[in-house]
Amino acid sequence: MVFSSTIFLFAFLPVVIICYYGQQWLSPRKFRNVLLLFFSYLFYLYGAAGFVLILFLSTVADYLLGLLIVRNSRNRRLWLGLSLFLNLGLLVYLKYADFFVGELGVLLVEFGLSPIPWGKVILPLGVSFFTFQKLSYVIDVYRGQSRCLENFIDFALYVALFPKLIAGPIARFGDLENQLEDRTESWDFFYRGAMRFCWGLAKKVMIANACGEIANLIFGLPIEGLDTKTAWLGSIAYTLQIYFDFSAYTDMAIGLGMLFGFEFPENFKRPYSAVSITDFWRRWHITLSRWFRDYLYIPLGGNRRGTARTYLNLGAVFVLCGLWHGANWTFLFWGFYHGIFLVLERATGLRDLSPEKHRVVRRVATLCIVTVGWVVFRSENIVQATRFLEVMFTVSHGPVSYELIRVLNHQNIFFMMAAVSVFFLPGEFSGIERLIEKKGRIPSLAGAVLIVLLFLYSAALVVGDSGGPFIYYRF
């Protein structure tokens, strides 16, 4: 079920809100988690009915292993290792088995052998996100940084809470530990959450989908039909699409959490205002960056074991970060590409420069590096990425195709031009915060009216055509 779909907006969400707040008048507040868990599984059942049992059984396994780590401390390493094996083993099989078997099959054919008979493995929605959340719980319990949850309902809700289940943000157990048992709903929090949700909906269906139409058309053209201007238009359109698409989902997820009294961690902080790749990763998909830092980079030794080991650790982390996004050589090279720039910035001292020094030049350079990386990320394979980049950096001129002219309509051009503003806004600017935090009755009312108008227009677009799922649903 997609947040920007008619069934979610006009059926599922209203029912959940009515039932959630209605039950508090009829029954003890302790049942609110039971109710949210029920609807969270219903949400997952709608979009991935064949995999809800995997979600449930893996949740039971980590709940029991967390208890064993605390109650049977002599074998705590065994229980941690079993959790890592089950979670990572399941993730590797579901997400990467097809890729590895396919690559092995190509190699076998090269040697004149028959490829391995293999049926395609279907990837469950959100498996990367809820796997990382369960791992953070077990590891933190093992380290003694978090307590073990005795209540299974609370733990299952932590894993499956529907606003963040499919595409994050990756809320670690420490982020929600107290909120699961003791949170307070309020009208102010509900209002802020509704505003945040509507803001994200508008970003998705108005801006991300408009940029996506242009990007999808251009990346779907044969290379022979591209020239320099078209290739750059496609790369910029996708650069805008992936940011507005994913940040819109995050806004909607955070807003939905607030409707039910939860406060999720922020996931974006104006990433296209970054002055270096290091700065970019402090601003882009923040919860994933922190997860890899705390559970992989630091355990590998971080920067404590010498310069060479630090560079190796950085490279390893970002190769795995690339693979986390999917089983394709493009993701691996995208991660390696970012890892190289992070190592170079550390080696040359650029990462330690004051953000104000040569800010404009560094922002432009960083944005160009990121945009080139997104071309690799978006391409179907390395061959397409290489040829697409070759067209971008080799001056050529050709006619604009009829298909592209149709996509470049007034609506898409207007919304893409509005999206381009993120390249120029200050690094600390937040549009939704400015709307919500308006002081005074008239500014607050004006902000609320604007959000309502955006919601109505977005809802009309959703009814006409939702524009498809979020990009990060497939990761």
N, C-alpha and C positions, 0 to 999 in steps of 0.2 A: 504494500500500500504506500503510495507516494503522498507526501504532505501536500503537494500542489495538485491534488486530484479532487474531483467532485465528491466521491464517496467519503474521502477523509474530511474535507472541509464542511460538508453539509449533512453528514450522517455520523461517522465515527466520532469525531471530536466533540460535537454537541452532546452526544449520548454519554461520552466519558465524563464531561464536565458536569452534566446534570446528575449522573449517578454518583460521582465522587462527592459533590457538595450536598447532594440529597441524603446520602447515607449518614452524613455526620449529624443530621437532625434525628435520624431514626435509630442509629446504633453507635456503639463506642468507636472512638477515633482509631482504635487499634486495627479495625477492619479496612481502613483506607488503603493500606499496602496490599491486602488481599485483593481488593477491587482493582487497583492499578496493575497488579500482576496478571489478573485474569484478562484485562483488556490488552496488556502488552503481548501476551501469548496469542490473543485473538488477532492483534495487529500483524504479528509474524506469521500466523497461520494463513492469513489472507494472501500474503505474497509468496510464502515459501512453505506450503503445507507439508511437503515431502521431507522437510528438514527440521520441523519443530521438535521431533523426538531427539535429534542430535543435540539441539540446544538444551533440552531438558536433562538428558542423561549426562552431558558434559558438566552441566551446572551441579547436578547431584554429586558427581565424582569430585569436583573441586571443593564443594561444601564439606564432604566427608574427609577429604585429604587435609583440609584446613584444621578440622577437629583433631585429626590424628597427629598433626605436627605439634599441636599444643599438648595433647593428652598423652602422647607416646613419644616424648622428647628424645629418647635414646635412638629412635629410628627416624628422626625428623628429616635427615638428608635423603633417606629412602623415599619418604612421602613427597618431598619436594621434587626429587628426580622423577617420580612416577607422574606427578602433575605435569612437569615439563614434557615428559615423553608423550603423555596422552594429548595434551593441547597442541604441541608443535607437530607431533606425528599426524594428528587429524588435519591440522592446517596444511601441512606439506602434501598429504594425500589428496585432499579436496581441491587444493589450489594449484599444485604444481605437478601432479602425477601425469596429466595429459601432456604437459610441456616436456618433461623428462623422457617419457616413453616416445613421444614424437621425435625428439632430437636423437634418441638412441636408434629409432627406426631408420632415420636418414643415414646414420652412420653404418648401420647394418647393410642397407641397400648399396652403399658405396663399396662394401666388401663382397658384394654379390650374394648376400644372405637375405632371407625373408624378414620383413618387419614383424614385431611382436603383435599378435592379435590383441586389440584393446578397444573396449567400449568407452565412450566419452564420459568423463565424470562431471556432473553438474555442480557448479559452485553455489553453496548456500549464501543467501543474502547476509551481509554483515559479519561473516565468519571472522575476518581479520580483526574487526573492532571488538567483538565480544570475547574473542580469544585473548587479546591483549589485556582486556579488563580483568578477566579471570586470573591471568598470570600475575598481574600486579597485586591482586589480593593474596594469592598463595605466597608469593615472594615476600611481601610486606609482613605477613603473619610469621613466616619463617625467620625474617630478620628481627622480629620483635618490634617493628615500627607501627603495626596495627594489631588490634585485638582480633580474636577469632569470633565470628558471628555464631551464636547459638541458634538463632531463629532462622530456619530455612527460608521462610517467606521473604524476610528482609534481604537475604543473600541473593535469592532468585530474582528479586526486584532490582537489586543493584546490577545484575547481569543483563536483565531483559527489559528494563524500563524503556518504553517504546519511543520516547523522543530521541534517545541517543543510541538505540539498538542497532540501526542499520549502518550509520555513517558517522558515529561519534557526536560530539567530541569524546575522546578517550578519557573518561572520568575514572581516575584511579580510586581505589577504595577509600583512601584517606580524604578524598574530596567530598564523598557522600556519606561517610561513616556515621556522623552524628545526625545528618538530615534524614536518614532512613528511619530512625527511631524518634527523633524529636525535631520536628519542623513546624513552623507556624505559617499558615496561610493568611493572607491579608488582602484587602481590596487594593491597596497600593501596589503590592507585589503582583497581583493578578493583572492590574491595569498595565503595569510596565511589561509584563510578559506578553499580553495581547498586542501591545504596540510593537514589541520586538518581533513577534511572529508575523504580523502584517507587513512590517518592513522587509523581512526576509522573503515573504511571499512575493512582494512587488519586485525585489531584486531578481528572483528566479524567473517569474513568468514574463516580466517586461524586458529586463536587460539580458540575463543569461541566455534565455531562449532566443532572443533576437541575434545576439552574437553567435550563438550556436548554429543557427541556420546558415549564416555566412561561412563559418569555419567548416561545418560539415560538408557544405557544397564544394568548397575549394579543396579540402583534403580528399574529397571523393573524385575530383577531376583526374584524368590521366596526366602524367607528368608533361606529355607533349602539349597539353592544353594550358600550361602555366607559363606566365612570364614573371618578371621580377616584381612588378607592382601587385599582381594577383597573389603571388606567394607571400609577400610581406603583409598584404591585407589578411590573408588566411591565418598567418602566424599571430598577428595582433588580435584578430577576432578570437582565436582560441585562448590567447593569454588573458583576455578579458572574460571569456566564457567560463574558464575553469575557476577563476577567482570568484566571480559573482555567483556561479552555480554552487560552489562549495561553501562560501561564506554565507550565502542565502540559507543553505541547509542548516548551518551552524546557528544563524540568527533564529531560525524557526525552532530548532531543537532547544536552544537556551530559553526562548520565549515559552515554549510548551512546558518545559520544566518549571518555570516560574508560575505557571497557572496552577501547579499542584504543590507549590511551596519549595521546589528544589532550585538550587543555584549551581549551575554547571560552570566549569572553567571556560574562560575565553579561548578561542582557537585562532583568531586572526587579529593582527594589529597593523593595519595598513602596510602589507608586505611590499607593494610596489613603490613605497617610499624609501625602501632600504638603500643604504649607501655601500653595502658590500654583500656578498653571498652569506657571510656569517650573520650579518644583520637580517638578511632575508629569512634565514631559518629561525631567527628569534621572533619573527613576525608571522611566518606561514605555518599553518597546521601545528600550532604551538604544542598541543597535547601529545602529538606523535613525536615531535622533536624531544620533548622532555622524557617521554617513555624510553626512547632509544638512549638518551643520555644516562638516565638513572639505572636502566636494567641491562644495558649492553656496553656502552662506552666506558663508564666508570668501572664496572666489574672487569673489563678487559685491561684496565690499568690507567685509562684516561690519559692524562699528560704527566703522570707521575713516574714513568719508566724510561725517560729519555726521549729525545727528539724523534728518532727514527720510529720508535714504538708508538709515539703519539700520532705520527702521520699514518702509520699502518692501521691504527685503531680507527682513525677518522675515515680512511678509505673503506675499511671493512663495514663500518656502521652505515655508510651511505650506499654502498652496494646492496646491503641487506634492506635498507630503506627503499631503494628502487625496486627490489624484488618483492617487497611487501605489497607494492601496488599491483602486482600481477605477474603472471608467468609469461614473460616475453623478453626477448633480448633488448627491446627498446627501453623497458623499465630498468634493466640492469645497467645499460649504458647511461641512462639519465642519472641514476644514482652515482655512478662512477664519475660522470661529468661534474656533478656538484661537488663530489668529494675532492676532485683535483683542485677546484677553485678554493675550497676551504683550506686545503693544505698549502696552496700558494699564498693565500692571504696570511696564514699563520707564519709561513717561512719568511715572507717579505716584511712583515710587521704592519701590513695594511689593515688588519683587523683591529689593531690597537690605536689607529688614528682617531682623532677627535671627529665625531659625526659632523661637526660644522666645517671642517676643513675640506675645501674643494667639493662641497656638498652637491652642487648641480652636476658637475662632471661625473662624480661617483654614482649619483642616482641614475643618470643616463646609461653609464657603462654597465651597472648592475642590471638594469632593466633589459638591456640588449642581451646580456648573458642569460638571463632567465628566459627571455623570449625564445632564444635559440634552443635552450633546453626543452621548452614546451613543444617545440616542433618534433624533437625526438620522442618525447612522451606521447604525443598524439598520433604519431605515425603507426601504421599497421606492422611495419617491419623495418629493419635497418636499411634495406635497399631504398624504400620509399623515403625514409628520413634523410639519407645521404643525397638522393636526387633532389628532394625538396629544398634542402639547404644549398645545394649547388645552384639552383635556379634563383634563390634569394640573393646570393652573393655573386652572381654572374649577370651583368646587365643585359637584359633582353626586353623586347617589346612585342606584344601581340594583341589581337583584338579581344575584347571582353565577350565571353560566351553568352549565349542567350539565357542559359540557366542562371548564370551569375547576375545578369541584369534583372531577372525576375526576383531574385532573393534580395537584391539591393533596392528594396522599395522604401518609401518614405518612412514607414514605421521603424524598420530595422536600422536604417541609417540614423534616425533620430536617437534611438535608444543606444546605439553603439557610440555615437558622439557623446552622449551623456555618460557612458561608461568610461570613456577616455579621460574623464576628469580625475579618476583615481591616480593617473600618472603624475598629476600636478599638485594634488592636495598635500597639506602638511602631514608629517609622519604621525602626529598625535591626534589628527582630526577624526571625529566619529559623528557621522550623520545622525544616527538614531539617538545617541546620547544628547546631542544638541536639541533634538525634538522633544525628548522625554524630560530633560532637565530644565526646560524653560521656566523662568521665574515670573510670577505674575499671572493673573487670570486670563488676560487676553492672549499673551504668547502661548500659554499652555493650551488654551482652547484652539488657537490657530494650528498648533502642532497636531492636536487630536483630530481636527477636521481634515488636515492633509493626509494623515494616516488612513482615516476612514475612506477618503476619496481614492487613495491608492489601493486599498483593499477591494473596493467595489469594482474598480477598473480591472484589477488583477483577477477577481472572481469571474468577471465577464470573459476574460481571456481563457481562464481555466475551463469554463463551460464550453467555450468554442473549441479549444484544443489545449490540453495541458502541457504539450511540448515535450513529453517524455520524462523519464526518471532523472534523478540527479546523477552526475558523472561518477561520484564516489560510491554509488550503490553497487557498482561492479567490482569494487576493491574489497 
